[in-house]
């Protein structure tokens, strides 16, 4: 089911738009037809707040309903802390337009606990009507497949059937069984598709690529990539967040994938003739000097082949460009057709063709002809200079990703050639600057000898290394110091509750942070003071080390006596006036009346009148015959006096 579900999701939407509801096709036929109609779709990381960019995705989908579209939504590096009504509405509009919507969940390359991943999935399932889950930061090495199998199965158990894994780099086939789609490229520039031909025997519907930093619509690359992967998204946006906008060519990219709207460039056709292109290099006397570096590109497209002369390759009929490089004292002079203005020549391949690059200084280069290599090491540190390893690092050249790794990363480069190095953010840390002071995260390097680059990071919130934890413990005792357990306690930070429970209560607090701790009374256990002497049941504490707070309680009786008396205005006793006690308990009788009340309960005392004895006031000055009282246990037995006049 996991292997087939991607085909159903990708194809069924287009199929349903083409088949009238009255056709009566059963579910089995739907699945079979959807499999047959699998088309390359768009998988757009829609990391913007619902609004203009979402509306544009909807409008484009309406214009090209046959193109499958998956939108990855991401309120706050996941579902966020609470349900957002704007996301509810926006997701509903996307789905109404036929867009498949999936929710972002970080896995931190399996460093994040599965329980936390499942918690995010639960929130997505509870708060939003989405179709699946996007597992970011997926591993791409053997041995961790079980993690994503469990995560994917859990998502499906919640009805979120469409799962995508994103290692952001090339992966291995065993991960295709863990999720429905694996994104095998997420880097600046267009990848060289020749480096991914090992996937050609696999279902393209299970693979995707999302390059960024691409200035214009790469029509040829998309047409070629569509033969290899079933999901594509290209944008001109760049780091640090290439997913916070849509490219200006988004509509054209969708149209390119729409067989019904814009004709696509033809795919491989056995009837298209193929020819051999041979590239040679000679000195000024025509003597062969092998080992000169050449690069062959499809005109206006991506690199097809690189290598050293003599270079020979078989290509379809069409137009290509060939670029020749210099090496030490061997300098390009002209091509065999006399072209001298550029070391790049355009070749219209309509027959077997041989071109020759002529160089000055015919002395053959000393071995090795392969460019010498140097080592580039990339380290990552926090603002204190302490190593923080595991940050995603990308090495690129001419817009194409060559290699990725996690810091500390080591790359082998060709001496004298130019490369680009970029580092990514993760968690609380964001890139700040390189060791030379530059603040652009993508750095250009040209090395003649081995070197080390150090990327410095800062915390988003504190701009200092992540704080250490210390244990905050809250205990309760009676006034003699004897332990009392089970008193309700609340711990807050910045007004938000972070822990509740009964004493003794422990909490892993951040060193240097301030917390508010409150304890409650229970029956005859009444808070008296803290070990600090404070009489308030709520206190502030800044945790700098393991800290214990002790709340002292007065353990008084849970009962006390209320006595109601009646007197004249001169204070002389009057007996026999009718009295009613109601509330947590009830009693009636004549004054003087005594009643055993519960501490903390509310009672109403109502006095009667008889013949010429008229109620005047209570001893607290109240002139109402009914009086409300709540014994709090802080005083001795209560005596209430009602004054009467004649």
N, C-alpha and C positions, 0 to 999 in steps of 0.2 A: 504493500500500500504506500509506503514512504517513497518507493522508487517511481510509482505511477502517478502520485497525486500532483506532482508539478505539471505533468502534461495536462491533466484534467483542468487545473486552475487556469493555466495559460490559454488553453484552447476553448474551454467551455463558454467563456464570456462572448467570444467572437461567434461561436456556433449558435448561441441562444439568440443573438441579434439577427442571424440570417434565417432561422427556422421559425415559422409561425407557431404560436402556442397551441393552436388547434391541431398541429400535426400529430400529436399523440405519441411522440417518441418516448419509449421507456428508458429508465435510467441506464440499463445496460447498453442500449444503442447510443445514448449520449456519451458515455465513456469511450466507446469505441470510436465514434466520430471525432471526439475531442482529441484522442491520440493521433488520429490521422491528420488533424488540422493544426498541429503545433507550429506556432510562428514565433519569430524573435520578438521579444517584448522589451519594454523599458522598465528598469528598476531604479526609481529616483529616490535618493535620500532627501526627504522633505523636512529638513531640520529648521523649519521656520514656523512662526506662530500662525495659526489659521488666519487667512486673509488673502492678499493679492496673489502670492505665489501658488497657493492652493487653488484659487479660482482659475489661474492660468492652466494648471494641470487638468482641471475639470473641463475647461473650454476646449483644450486641445484633444482631450479624450472624446468629447462630443463630436469634434470634427473628424476624428479617426477612430471610430468605435471598434474596428477590427484589430487594432494594435493592443495586445495585452499590456497593462500598466500596473506595476506594483509600487506603492508609495510607502516608504519607511517613515513613520512618525516618531518624534522624540521630544516629549515635553521637557525633560530635565535629565539627560543621560539615562533615560528610563521613563517609567510611568509618572514619576514625580511623587510628591507627598500627599496629594489629594486630587480628587476628580475635578477637571476643568470643563465647565459647560461649553466653552468655545471649541474645545477639542471634540466634545461629544457631537456638537452640531457640524463641525468641519469634517469629521470622519464620516458622518452620515451622508453629507453631500458628495464626498469622494466615492463612497460605495454606490450611491444612487446613480452616479455617472458610469459605473462599471469598473472603478479602480479597486484593485485588491489592496487592502490596508494591513500593514503588519507593524508591530510595536518593537521599539529598540530595547534590548537587554544586554548589558555588558557581562562578559564572562572572564575578562582579565586573563585570557590564555590559561584557564582552569585554576587560576589563583584565587578566584572568587568562589566562596562556598556554594555548593549546589542549592542549599537551603535558601540562600539569598537570591539566587537566580529564580527559584520556584516562587519565592515571595513576590518578585517583580511580575512573574507570569500571572500569579493570582490577582494582582492589582489590575493588570491589563484586562484580564477576563471579567473582573467585577465592575470596572469603571467604564470600559469602552467596548463598543461593538466592532472589534477588529477581526481579521481573518487569520492572523498568524503572528509569529515571533521572528525577529531579526537578532541572531546571536552574534554580537560584535566581538572582536578580538578572539577569534577562534584559533586554536592551535593548528599547526600543519605538519606535525611530526608524529610518527607512530607511537602508540601507547596511550593516547589520551582520547581515543574515539569513544570510549565508554561514557565519558562525561557528557558529550553532546548527544549520544543516543538517549541517555536518561533525561536530559533536558528537553529534547525534542519529543520524546514519548509523553513527558509530563504536560507539555504544551498541548499535544493532541488530546490528552485526557480532559483538558479544559475546553475542548472545542476549537482550539487554535491550530488548525490542521496544516497550515502552510508555513514551513520553517526554512530559514536561510542562515547559513553560516558564513562569516566573513573573516578569513585569515588576513585579507588585504594583500596577499602574495600567493605565489603558486603553492599548490597543496599536493596531497597524495590521494590516489583513488579510494582508499579505505574510508575517507571522510564522506564520500558520496552516499554511503549507507546510513549516515547519522542524521542528515537533514535533507530537505528537498532540493535545495540549491546551494552551491558553494561559489562564492565570489573569489576568483583566482587572481584578480588584479585590482588594486586600489592605490595608485601612485600618480605623481605628476607625469604628464606626457603619454603618448600612445605606446603601448608595448609592441615589440616585434613578434608578430604572430607565429613566425617560424620557431620561436622558442617554446611554443605551447602545442606543437603538433602531436605530442604524445597523447593529447586528449581527443584526437580526431576519431578514435574508435568508440568513444563514450557518447551517451545521450547528451546532445548539446543543451537540452532543456534543463539539465542539472548544473549548468555552469554559467557564470556571469563575469563581466568585467566592468569596472566603473572608473575609468581614467579621469583625471582632472587637470587643470592648467592647460587646456587645449584651446587656442585662441579662436579657431574657426571650425566650422562643421567639417569633419574628416570623412567625406562621403565614401571614398574608396576603402578606407580602413573599416568603416562600419559594415560595408557590404561584405568585405572579406571576413571580418570578425563574426558576422552572423552565420557563417558556415561552421564556426567552431563553437560558439557559445549561444545560449538561448536568451540571455538577458544582458542588456547593454545600457549604459548611461554615460554620456560624455558632457563635461562642463568646462567653461573657461575660468571658473572660480578657482582660487588658490588657497594654500595654507595661510593662516592656521585653521580655518574652517572652510573647506571648499564646498560645503553642503548648505550654506545659508542663503543661496540665491539660485535662480534658474538661469541657464545660459541664454543669450539672445537668440540662439539658433534652436531652442527647444522644439518649437513648432515644426521647423524643417526636419529636425532629427526624427520626430514622430512620423512625419509624412514619408520620409525615406523608408521607414519600416512598414508602411501601409501599402500593400500590393494593390489596394483598390483605389488609391488616391494619386500616388506618385510612382511612376515606373522606376524600378530598381535597376541598377547596373546588373547585367547578366552574370550569373555565377559560373562555375566551371562548366565548360561546354566542350565535349570531345571533338566537336567540329571546328573549334578555334585552333588554328595551327600553332605549333610551338617551334621555336628556333633556338639555336645555340649562340650565346653571346660569350665571346672570348676576349679577355683583357690582358694585354701584355705590356711590358715596360722595357725600354732600351736606352742606351746612352746616345750621345750626339753622333757616334759613328755607326749606330744601328746594332750594336752588340747588346745581346740580352743582359739585363740586370734584374734578376728575379728578387722577390721579397719586398716589393713596394706595396704599401697598404692601399686597398681600394674599397669603396662603398657604393653599392648598387641600390637605387631606390626606384619604386614606381613613380612616375611623374606626378608630383603633387601629393604623394602618399608617404607611406612608411618605408623603412629600410627593409630590403628583401634579403640582401646577402652582403657580408663583409669578408675580407680575406686578403692574402698576399698573392702577388702576381707570380706566375701566370694563373689567372682566375678564369674558370669556365663554368657556365651554368645554363640550364635550359629554361626558357621563359615563354609565356604566351605572347602572341603578336601584340604589340603595343609600344608605348613610348616610355622610356626609362632614362634616368640620369646616372652617370658614373662619375665619382669624385676620386681624384688621385691625391695622395699625401706625399709630403717630402720626408726625407730621412737623412739627418746630419747634413753632409755636404752634397747629397743627391737632391737637386732642386728641379721641380717640374718646369718644363720649357714650353711644350706644345703637344697637341694631339696629332694623330696621323693625318687628319683632314686639314691641318694647318691652324686649327683653333689655338690661339695663344693667350686670349684675354682672361680665361678662367680655367682652373684645374678641374672644373665640373663641366661635363659635356652631355648634351641630350642625344639619345639614340632612338630612332624610330625603327623598331625591330620588326622587319617584314621578311627577313631571310636570315640564314646563318650569317652572323656578323662578327668580324674581328676588329678591335680597335687597339691602338698602340699609344701609350704615353711616352713621350720623348723627354729625357732628363739631361741636364747639364752635369758635367763631371762624370765621366764614364767609369771611374774606378768603382768597382763593386763594393758595397758596404762590408765592413768586417763583420764576421759572425759575432753575436747572433743577429740575424735579420729581424727576429722578433723584438719589438721594443723592450728595453730594460724595464724592470718592474720595481716599484717602491711600495711600502706598506703605510696605509693611513689608518690610524687608530682613533676611534671616537669614544670619548668618555662622557658621562653625565654626572653632575654633582648638584647638591642643594646650595642654598645661599651661604651656608657655613663652609662650603668646600668639601663636605662629606659625600662619598660616592652614593648615588642612588641608581642602581642598575636596573636593566630590563626595559629601557625606553626604545621604542620602535625607531629604527634608523634606516634611511633610504639612500642608496647611491645611484645617481643617474648620470647619463651622458647624452647630449643632444636631444633632450626631452624624453628619452627612453630609460626606464628603470633597469639597472644592471643587476643589483643585488640588494637584499634587505637583511637586517639582522637586529638583534636586541643589544643594547649597550651593556658592557663595553664591547664595541664592535670593531672588527679588524677587516680591512679591505685591501686587496692587492690591485694596484693601479699601474697603468703604463706610464713610465716616466715622461714628463713633458706634455702629456695630454690633459685636457681640461675636463673636470667632473663637477657635479653638484651633489652636496650632502645636505640632507634635511633630517631633523629630529622631530618627534611628535610629543604632544602633551599626554599626560595620563593622570587620572585621579585628581588630587589636590594641587599637583604641580604643573606649572606652565613654563614654557621656555622664556628665558630673560635675555641672555646674551652669550656670545662665544668668548673664549679666553682672550681674543684680541680686541674685545669691546664691541664688536659688531652685533646688532640686535635683530638682524634678519635671519629667521630660522633656516632658510635654504642658503647655504654658503657655497660659493664657487672656489674650487682649488685647482691649482696646477703645480704639481710637485716634481722636483728634481731628485729629492731624497726623502726617505721615510720621515713621517711627521705625526704628531698627535694633536687632535682638536678636542677641546673640552667645552661641552654645552652646560651653561649654568642655568638652573631652574629656581623659581621662587614659588612659594605657596600662594594660592588664590586668595586665601582669607587672612593669613597672618604674615606672609612674606618671610617666615622663618620655618625651619624644619618642623615636620609634624611633631606635635607635642607627645611626650611620654604619658603613660597612664599611671594613676595611683589609685589605691582602694579607699573609698569613702564608706565608713561603717557607721550606722546609727543604731544605738542600743537604748534600752529603757530599764530603769531600776526604781524601787520605792525609795522613800526618804532615808531608810536605813542602809541603802546601797545594795539591797538584795535584788537580783535580776528579776525583771518582769518582762515577759515576752508577749507578742501578739498585738502591740499597739500600732495602729495604722499610721503610715509614714509616706510623705510625698516629697520627691526631689525634682526641682525644676532648674532649667538653665535658660537664661534669656526669656523667661516667661513661659517656656514650653516644658511640659512634664516629660522627664526622661526616665523616671523609675518610680514605681509605687510598690508597696508591700507592707508586711508586718515585721516589727522588730523581732530579732536583730536583722537589719537590712543592709546589704552591701551593694556598692555600685562602682564600676570602673570609670573613674573620672579622669578628665584631661588635666595634666599638671598645668598650673597657672590659671585655670578657669574658675569662675565664681558660680556657686550654686545656692539655691534657696531651699532650705529643708524645713518641713512642717510636720508636726506630730499632732495627733488627735486624742481626745479623751474617750474613755469607754466605761460606761456605768459608773462605778465608784472609783475608777482610776482617773484622777484629775491632774493634768499637767501642773507642775509647780515651778520648775526652773531647769535650765541647762547646766552642764558642768562649768560653763563659763560664768554663771551667775545670772544670765539673762532670764527675765520672767516672761518673755514673749514666746509663744509656742512655735513661731516662725523665725528663722534666723538665716543670715547670709554667712557663707564660708568660702574662702578661696583655698583651693587644694594645691599645695606645693609638694606634698609627700603623703604617704599613707596616713589617713586621718580618721579618728574615732570621735563621734559626738554622742554624749550621753544625756538623755532626757530623764529628769527626776519627777516621779509621780507621787501625789498624796493619795493614799489608799483609804478613803473614808467609807463609812457605811453608805449603802445605797438607799437608806431610808432616813427620814427625819420627821419630827412632829410639828404640825401646824395647829395652833390654838387660837380660837376666835373668841374674843370677849366683847361685852357691850357695857357702856358706861354713860352717865349723864354728861351734860356739857361741863359740869363742874368736876368730872372725873369720878363721881361716886358710882360704885358698881350697880349694874342693872342685870338681873338674871331672867332667863326664860324667854328670850327673843328668838324666833324661829330663824334657822340658818340652813342654807343649802350649799353643799360642795359638789361640783361636777367637773368632768374632764377625764384624766387618765384613770380616775376612780371616782366614786360618789359616796356621799354621806349626807344625812340630815339630822337635825337635832336642835335643842335649845341651848342658848349661851349660858355658861361658857361651854364650848364644844371643842374637843381635841380630835385630830385625825392624823394617822400615820401615812405620809405621802412618799412617793418615789422621787428621788433626786433626779433632776433633769426633765421631769414631766410637768405639763402645764395644767393648772386648775383654775376654776372660776368660783369665787366665793360670793354668794348673794344673800343679803340680809333682808329679813321681813320686818313688818311694822305691826303693832298691836295696840288697839284702842287709841289712847292719846300719846303713845310713844311713837314719835316720827324720826326716821333716820335723818341725820344731819351731815355727817362726814366721817371719813376714815382718818386714822392717825397720820396718814401721808398727805392729808388735805383733800383727797378726792371726794367729790360730792355725789358720785354714782353709787347706787346700792350694790352694784356688782363690781368685783375687783378681781383682776387676773394676776396670778403669781406662779412663778416657776422656781422651785427650790433648786439651788445650784450647789449645795453642799459646802459653800464657803463660809457659812455662818452656823451658829448653834440653832437649836430648835426655834421656829418662827412663832411669834405672837402678833396677831392682828387685832386692833381695837377699833370697834365701831362706836361712834358718838351719837347719842339720841337727845332730842329735846322733847319737852312735854307742853 
